[in-house]
Amino acid sequence: MRVIDLYSVQPLDTETLRRAAAETRGIITVEDHSVRGGLGEAVAAAVSGRTRVQILGVRELPRSGKPAELLRAHGIDADAIVRAVREF
């Protein structure tokens, strides 16, 4: 297990991602916005066929609320991330 801080989609650190794909059982991405066209899709494309990728992020229309409430509502709070790692 490891944490990779991919702070941007361009340029994407494909070398690090492919090494992680070879050395782990899969990759989980977490983003605090829509999963469409985001980091998760870029990671999935970079490691396509090398490992499985689970993308955590906003999958419905965004709404207003307190940050902690929104993270929990969209399944990207700390508890949801831990759960995803354990279930992976």
C-alpha positions as CSV (number, residue, x, y, z in Angstrom):
1,M,0.0,0.0,0.0
2,R,1.1,3.6,-0.7
3,V,-0.2,7.1,-1.2
4,I,0.7,9.0,-4.3
5,D,0.0,12.7,-4.4
6,L,-0.9,13.4,-8.1
7,Y,-1.4,17.1,-7.8
8,S,-2.2,17.5,-11.5
9,V,-3.6,15.6,-14.4
10,Q,-1.1,17.2,-16.8
11,P,1.6,16.2,-16.8
12,L,0.6,12.8,-15.3
13,D,3.3,10.8,-13.6
14,T,2.7,7.6,-15.6
15,E,6.0,6.1,-14.5
16,T,5.0,6.2,-10.9
17,L,1.5,5.0,-11.6
18,R,2.7,2.0,-13.6
19,R,5.3,1.1,-10.9
20,A,2.5,1.2,-8.3
21,A,0.3,-0.9,-10.6
22,A,3.0,-3.6,-10.8
23,E,3.8,-3.5,-7.0
24,T,0.3,-3.3,-5.5
25,R,-3.1,-5.0,-5.9
26,G,-4.8,-2.0,-7.4
27,I,-5.2,1.8,-7.3
28,I,-7.9,3.8,-5.6
29,T,-8.2,7.4,-6.7
30,V,-10.1,10.1,-4.6
31,E,-11.2,13.4,-6.0
32,D,-13.5,16.1,-4.5
33,H,-15.3,16.8,-7.8
34,S,-16.9,14.9,-10.7
35,V,-15.4,11.6,-11.6
36,R,-16.1,12.3,-15.3
37,G,-13.0,13.6,-17.0
38,G,-11.0,13.8,-13.8
39,L,-7.9,12.3,-12.3
40,G,-9.4,8.9,-11.8
41,E,-10.1,8.5,-15.5
42,A,-6.6,9.7,-16.4
43,V,-5.1,7.2,-13.9
44,A,-7.3,4.4,-15.3
45,A,-6.1,5.2,-18.8
46,A,-2.4,5.3,-17.7
47,V,-2.5,1.8,-16.1
48,S,-5.1,0.2,-18.4
49,G,-4.8,-3.6,-18.4
50,R,-2.1,-3.5,-15.6
51,T,-4.3,-3.4,-12.5
52,R,-7.8,-2.5,-11.4
53,V,-8.7,1.0,-10.5
54,Q,-11.5,2.2,-8.2
55,I,-12.5,5.9,-8.6
56,L,-14.0,7.7,-5.6
57,G,-15.6,11.0,-6.3
58,V,-18.7,13.0,-6.9
59,R,-21.2,10.9,-9.0
60,E,-24.3,13.1,-8.8
61,L,-25.1,16.8,-9.0
62,P,-23.1,18.7,-6.5
63,R,-25.0,20.6,-3.7
64,S,-24.3,23.0,-1.0
65,G,-23.4,22.0,2.5
66,K,-20.7,21.9,5.1
67,P,-17.4,20.3,3.9
68,A,-17.6,17.3,6.2
69,E,-21.3,16.7,5.2
70,L,-20.5,16.8,1.5
71,L,-17.4,14.5,1.8
72,R,-19.6,12.0,3.6
73,A,-22.5,12.4,1.2
74,H,-20.3,11.7,-1.8
75,G,-18.4,8.8,-0.2
76,I,-15.0,10.5,-0.1
77,D,-14.5,11.2,3.6
78,A,-11.8,9.4,5.6
79,D,-14.2,6.6,6.6
80,A,-15.2,5.9,3.0
81,I,-11.6,5.9,1.9
82,V,-10.6,3.4,4.6
83,R,-13.6,1.2,3.8
84,A,-12.6,1.2,0.1
85,V,-9.0,0.2,0.9
86,R,-10.2,-2.6,3.2
87,E,-12.7,-3.9,0.6
88,F,-10.2,-3.7,-2.2
